């Protein structure tokens, strides 16, 4: 009987957690992170990337992404149980500037990124890296 309690109690607790309101967003909800290169292209060689983007988390390195003006890079993530999911990026404007920014931070973004198709929208511009929760209004969150 003691073994049954040791197995049944944790299973009942786990199943009850699945029915809590936060459980769906924590374990099953998919977030889309978009980083768009909106840098001016007038100083760049034609058809050459003017932005190098390197994004990663603790467990996943997306690698370097050379981007030309107008290109959008997107990836998906889910929030882990402890809400510590974090993707950060190093944006290098070739020949100009360099900036590290948090592209997705669970405790900051789980609510604000759920507004527009579960997306975190970022735009790399000449004066900094902008965020939008609705793809219409933009805020410079990371000045160069």
Rosetta blueprint (number, residue, H / E / L):
1 X L
2 X H
3 X H
4 X H
5 X H
6 X H
7 X H
8 X H
9 X H
10 X H
11 X H
12 X H
13 X H
14 X H
15 X H
16 X H
17 X H
18 X H
19 X L
20 X L
21 X H
22 X H
23 X H
24 X H
25 X H
26 X H
27 X H
28 X H
29 X L
30 X E
31 X E
32 X E
33 X E
34 X E
35 X E
36 X E
37 X E
38 X L
39 X L
40 X L
41 X L
42 X L
43 X L
44 X L
45 X L
46 X L
47 X L
48 X L
49 X L
50 X L
51 X E
52 X E
53 X E
54 X E
55 X E
56 X E
57 X L
58 X L
59 X L
60 X L
61 X E
62 X E
63 X E
64 X E
65 X E
66 X E
67 X E
68 X L
69 X L
70 X L
71 X L
72 X E
73 X E
74 X E
75 X E
76 X E
77 X E
78 X E
79 X L
80 X L
81 X L
82 X L
83 X L
84 X L
85 X L
86 X E
87 X E
88 X E
89 X E
90 X E
91 X E
92 X E
93 X E
94 X L
95 X L
96 X L
97 X E
98 X E
99 X E
100 X E
101 X E
102 X E
103 X E
104 X E
105 X E
106 X H
107 X H
108 X H
109 X H
110 X H
111 X H
112 X H
113 X L
114 X L
115 X L
116 X L
117 X L
118 X L
119 X E
120 X E
121 X E
122 X E
123 X E
124 X E
125 X E
126 X L
127 X L
128 X E
129 X E
130 X E
131 X E
132 X E
133 X L
134 X L
135 X L
136 X L
137 X L
138 X L
139 X E
140 X E
141 X E
142 X E
143 X E
144 X L
